Amino acid sequence: MDGARLSFSVIMPTYNRAHSTCVAIESLLRQTFRDFELIVADDGSTDGTAELLKRRYVREIAEKRIRLLELPHGGVCTARNAAIAEAAGTWIAYLDSDNAVSPDFLQTFADGIAAHPERRNFYAALVRHCAGTVLDEPFSRSILLKWNYIDIGVYCHHRDLIDEFGAFDPSVPGVEDWDLILRHTSKYEPVRLGRIVQDYSDAKDGSRLSLNKLRLESQRKVRRKHSLLPAGRLKARDKALVKSSPFFDERWYAAAYADQLDGMSPVEHYLSVGWLLDCDPGPFFSGMAYLKRNRDVAAGNVNPLLHYERQGRAEGRTGFLRRVPSALSLRTE
């Protein structure tokens, strides 16, 4: 690691969140680690957010503890990228305007950087405000390729990674943070710090980007972009096993994913790329639910239906059914 002074630029995009932005800012101003700047990128808010911040944080803005960017509305990626372009810190951290961080948020990252000076990226844990559950998982690239378990609000990276990999991609709205972290971790494995540093707002009030209708398509685009798709011919026994499964519905699959088949048969598509793109084999089996319930399968990068038919059924693995097809009752294995 270079010998530059350890300092942080914390990136905060906000749009029409005057009601919560100050709460997020106040949590950051209570940091025990003091060498940081907060760059607030107001994404064309129409609720007076920028005016409120200028009135409330006169001293912090004058001292450049807080830097306020007033931007035309362009979306969260554009706002974050504009803030990153202004960042002066050697390390980049993130705080969304509806979340709050603990007083040791930046100190936790500083301690991690001091303990691992050769590493380029780090992540900590969060607690979901409403659910009360903690998100803190060991790093697994295979699992990360299937779903994002590293929230951008508990992720920190050296600023050089922006030069190496670019900033946020606006073509994948709703999962642009996942895409960024996948790019970084394709080369640099992050250090898991294991300390809860964020109170994450999980209220489903309809205003969060994560509820955007484009999110599902963005997820598939990210999986297609980053997944290492299998090479070579599919094994005949795997095709036969999937086709014989009561959970594989060839006609349903062909209709549901007609725009993705690219000339392949449904079984070929599902076995080669479909399961990696979160395509289900039929209306009754949720492959992603099976992988999330069975982390060993996800970490092993195994097709969920193949795993179930080979051994999961005999082991009594469940948690993937949407409803049970009547034909299943005829099976006696």
N, C-alpha and C positions, 0 to 999 in steps of 0.2 A: 504494500500500500504506500502511496506517496506520503510525504511529510507535511502536507497542507494542514492548516488549522482545522480541527474538528468543528464544523458548523453545519447547521441544518437550514434548509428552505422548506417550509411546510406549505403545501399547495392546497388551497381551498376554493373550489368552484361553488357558486351559489346562484340560484335563480328563484326569485319570489319566495324567499324564506326569511323575511325580516323577523318572523316570529321565533326562529330557532338559531339563526346565524350567530347572534350575540352569545347564546349559551355555549355554542361550540368554541367561539373565540375566547370566552372567559376561561374555559377549561384549559386552553393552550397557554394563556397568560400566567397560569399558576404553575408552570413548569419549574422543576428544580434545576434542570439544565438550562442555562440562560443564553447560550450562544445560538440564537435562531432568529429567523425572520418569518413572518406569516405573509404570504401573498394571497390576497383574496381577489378572485376573478369574478366580478359581478357580471353575469351573462345576460345583460340587458333587462334586469328586473324592472317590473312596472309597479311594485308595491312599496317603493321608497327604501329598499334595502341599502343602496349606496349612500343616500342622504342620512339615514340612521347611523351608519357606521362612521361617517365623517363627523357627525355631531358627538357621538359617544366616545370615540377614540381619537380625540384631537391630539393628545400628547403622544400616543403610540404611533400615530401616522407621522407626526412631526419628527419623531426620533427614528423613523423607518423600522420600528419593530413590526408595524403592520404596513404593508404596501397594498393599496387598493387600485385595482385595474377596472375601469368602467368600459365594458365592451358591448358592441351590438350583439343581439341574441344569436348565437351560433351553435349552441349545444355544449354539453359537458366536456367533450373531447377538445373542442376549440378553446374553451375556457381554460382547461387544465394546461393545454399546450402553450397558450399565451403566458400563463403564469410560470411555467417551466422555463420558457425563453428568457424570463426576467430574473431567474433564480441566481443568487450569489453564493449560496451555501455549497459546501463540498458534498453534502449528502441531501437527498430528496426524500421527504416524508409527505404523507397525505392525511387530510382531515376533511371529511364532508360536512356540510353545514347543518346537518340534522343529527350529528353524532357528538360525543364528548369523549375526551381522553383523560386518563389519570395523570396526576402530577409528575409521575416518573415515566411518562410516555417517551420523551426524548432521552432521558437518562438510561432507560432500558436499552435503547439502540446504541447509545454512546458506550455503554458497558460491553455490549456485544462486539462493537467495532474494536474496542481496545483489546478484548480477549482474542479476537480473530482478525488481526490487521491485514491479513492476506485476502480476506473474503470481500465480496462486492455487494451482497444483498442479504437481507435479514427479514424475518417476520416474527411477530408476536401473536398473542391470543386476544380474543374479544369475548364479551358476554352480550348476548342478545337481550335487549332491554325488556321486552314483553315476555318472551319465552323463558328467559332466565338460563338458557343453555350456553355452554362455552364452546367456542370454535377454536380448537387447538389440536392439530393433527401432525404426526411426523411427516416429513417430506417424502413424497413418492411421485416421481414424474409420470408413471403410468396412470395413477389415480388423478393427478392434476390434468392430464389430457382428457379426462372424462367429465370432470366437474371441478369448479373452482372452490377450494377450501382455504385460500389465502386472500382475505379481504384487503383491498388496496389501502384501507385505513390503518392496517397494522403491518404494512410493508414499507421497507426503507431500502434505498439503493444509492450507490455512488452516482454522482451526476454524469460520469463518463459513460454510463450505460445508455444514456439518451443519445450521445454521439454515436455509439456503436450500434444500437438497435432502433433508433428513432423514438418518437413520442407516441401518444395515443392515436389509434386508428379510428377515425370517425365512420368508417364503413361497417363497423360492428357495434352499433349502438346497444347499450345495456350490458355488454360484456367486454367493453374495451379494456377494462382493468385486467380481466382474465387473459386477454390476448397479450397485453404488455408483459405480464408475469411469465407467461409461457415463452415469450421471446427471450426474456432474461435467463430463465432457468434452462433453456436449451443448451446453454454454455456454462452458466454459473449456478451451482446448487446453493440454495439459500440456507442460512443458519437459522434454525428454529430456536427462539429464545424462551418460549414456554411461559411467559408472564402475561397476565391479562392487563391490557393497557387501554382498551376502548370499551365504552358503553355504546353498543350499536343499536341504532333505531330500526326495529323490525316491524313497526306499525304499518299495516297495509291500508294506507289512506287514499290510494289511487294516484298519488303524486310522484311516486318514486320511479326512477328510470327503469328499475328492475322489473316493473310491471308492464313495460312497453310491449305492444303487440308484435314488434319486430324482434323481440328478444330470442324467440325460438329459432328463427332463421339465422340470427347472428350467432347463436350457439353452434348451429350446424356449420356455418361458415368457418368459425374458429376451429372446430374439430377437423374439418376437411383441410384447413390450412396447416395445422400443426401435427396431425396424426401421421405416423409412419405406417402407411397402408401395406398390407401383406404382399409379398412378392411371390411369384411362381403360381403353379396350378393349385386349385383347391383339391383337397383329398376327396376321393369318391365316397369313402365311408362317412366323412363329415356331411357331405351333401345328402347322403341317404338318411343319416340320422336326423338331420333337421327336417327333411321332407316328411319323415314318418312321425314327427312330433305332433301331438294334438294342438300344440301352441303355435305351430307355423301354418299360416293361412295364405297360400300363394295368391289367390285372387284378391284378398283384402290388401296384401302387401303391394301388389301391382297397381291397385287403384290409389292407395294412400301415398305411394312414393313414385308415381308415374313420371314426374319431372326429374327424377334422380337416377333412373335405371341405366341410362346411357347405353342401351342395347343389351344389357345383361339380363339374364333371367332373374326372377325374384330371389331364388335361393342363392344364386351366385352373388348377387348384389349384397344380400344380407350378410353372408359369410365373409365377403372380402372387405367391404367398406361400410355397409349399412349399420351394423351394430356400433361401429366407431362414431357414426354420425347421429346416434340416438334414435335410429329407426327400430321400431318394435317388430318382432316377427309375426305378430297377429294382434287382434284386439284384446286378448286376455292376458298377455305376458308383457310386463314392463321390464325391459332389459336393464334400464338405468336403476330401477328400484332394486333389482336383483343384485347389481354390482354394489350399490350403496349399502345394502344389508350384509353383503358378503365381501368385505374389503380384501380378503385374501385373493378372491377371484379377480377383482379390479386391479390389484397390484400385480397379479400374474399376467395381466393383459390377455385374458381368456374370454372368448365369446360366451355371453351369459347363457344362451339357450343350449349351446353345446355342453357347457359345464353341467347344467341342470340335467340334461338327458344322460350324460356319461356317469355322473356320480351324485349330483345334487338331489335328485329325486330320492335315491336310496338313503341319503344322509338326512332326509327330512327338511331340507332347506326350503324356506317359504318367504313370504313378504314381497312377492313379485306379482301376485294375481290381481287383476282388476275385477274379474268375476270368473267363475269356473265354467268352462264349456261343458255342455251335456255329454259330449263324446268322451270327455275325460273319465267319466264314471265307468266306462267300458274297459278302461285299461287296468290291468291287475298286477303290473310289475311292482 
